[in-house]
Amino acid sequence: MRDLETIRAAVTAAETGHLVFGTLHTTGAAATVDRIVDAFPADQQEQIRTQLAASLVAVISQVLMPRHDRPGRIAGFEIMICTPSIKALIRDNKTYRITSDIQTGAKWGMNTLDSHLIQLYEEGAISYGALITTSADAPGVIQKLEQQAG
């Protein structure tokens, strides 16, 4: 979804009960929501936040990286399921808190990109370099790895 007209059509279709899949060039669920909202003029952003909160079901964000264990590429995922809490954060313009909800949302199938990247690294699927350069919070990832080792 590259322009306002396409985004508006997708949101309208979702509001009327249609299953809509769309792609955006963003990294992370919160950035995806922000990109959609920011595509609209300032005087329409509160309305689009309300519409997104009502119709969005999930955001899956992915990055492709070279495999470390064999030739090819592997995807790292961030998964956000729109729980009532996530919907409230979108509606209230508090997307900066979405990552925290994703971190605690494993029981709903959510995971942060960084947690998935750590898992892929520990499985040997990606290199340390790919882990650090692709992560959303490299210092936090390094700290988690040090805590797990020590």
ChimeraX attribute file (.defattr): number of C-alpha atoms within 10 A of each C-alpha:
attribute: neighborCount
match mode: 1-to-1
recipient: residues
	/A:1	15
	/A:2	12
	/A:3	10
	/A:4	15
	/A:5	11
	/A:6	12
	/A:7	18
	/A:8	16
	/A:9	13
	/A:10	17
	/A:11	19
	/A:12	16
	/A:13	14
	/A:14	19
	/A:15	16
	/A:16	9
	/A:17	9
	/A:18	12
	/A:19	12
	/A:20	15
	/A:21	10
	/A:22	10
	/A:23	11
	/A:24	14
	/A:25	12
	/A:26	15
	/A:27	18
	/A:28	22
	/A:29	24
	/A:30	22
	/A:31	17
	/A:32	19
	/A:33	21
	/A:34	17
	/A:35	14
	/A:36	21
	/A:37	22
	/A:38	14
	/A:39	17
	/A:40	18
	/A:41	11
	/A:42	10
	/A:43	8
	/A:44	12
	/A:45	17
	/A:46	17
	/A:47	14
	/A:48	21
	/A:49	22
	/A:50	16
	/A:51	18
	/A:52	22
	/A:53	22
	/A:54	18
	/A:55	21
	/A:56	20
	/A:57	15
	/A:58	15
	/A:59	20
	/A:60	17
	/A:61	23
	/A:62	18
	/A:63	17
	/A:64	13
	/A:65	17
	/A:66	15
	/A:67	18
	/A:68	18
	/A:69	11
	/A:70	10
	/A:71	8
	/A:72	10
	/A:73	14
	/A:74	16
	/A:75	15
	/A:76	23
	/A:77	21
	/A:78	22
	/A:79	22
	/A:80	27
	/A:81	21
	/A:82	22
	/A:83	17
	/A:84	11
	/A:85	12
	/A:86	24
	/A:87	24
	/A:88	18
	/A:89	20
	/A:90	28
	/A:91	20
	/A:92	13
	/A:93	17
	/A:94	14
	/A:95	20
	/A:96	12
	/A:97	13
	/A:98	21
	/A:99	19
	/A:100	12
	/A:101	18
	/A:102	24
	/A:103	15
	/A:104	12
	/A:105	17
	/A:106	14
	/A:107	7
	/A:108	13
	/A:109	10
	/A:110	21
	/A:111	22
	/A:112	25
	/A:113	27
	/A:114	22
	/A:115	17
	/A:116	18
	/A:117	27
	/A:118	21
	/A:119	15
	/A:120	19
	/A:121	19
	/A:122	13
	/A:123	11
	/A:124	14
	/A:125	18
	/A:126	24
	/A:127	18
	/A:128	16
	/A:129	11
	/A:130	16
	/A:131	22
	/A:132	19
	/A:133	10
	/A:134	18
	/A:135	22
	/A:136	16
	/A:137	12
	/A:138	14
	/A:139	11
	/A:140	13
	/A:141	18
	/A:142	15
	/A:143	11
	/A:144	14
	/A:145	13
	/A:146	10
	/A:147	9
	/A:148	8
	/A:149	7
	/A:150	6
